[in-house]
Amino acid sequence: MSTVELPDEKNPSEFKFENAMKELELTVSQMEDGNADLDEMMKNYQIGMSLIKSCRESIDTAELKLTEISELMDKSSNGGEKVNE
């Protein structure tokens, strides 16, 4: 049984990052438990892979936003000139 507030259809794209990570931990725990039949293991695997994809997309989006913010801050602190690395 899940302790995380889930959307009705368990659509990983609807999860916030933190909730997706909690659901992923729960899914992995259920798989490691070894009490599930093959069909349930396959379902959990599919859910887990979707959650991983969702988390990766969230991280990629956050990294892009941080890069954009850093570049804006660099431009404003250097009088609009780009800093060479």
Order of alpha helices (4+ residues) and beta strands (2+ residues): alpha-alpha
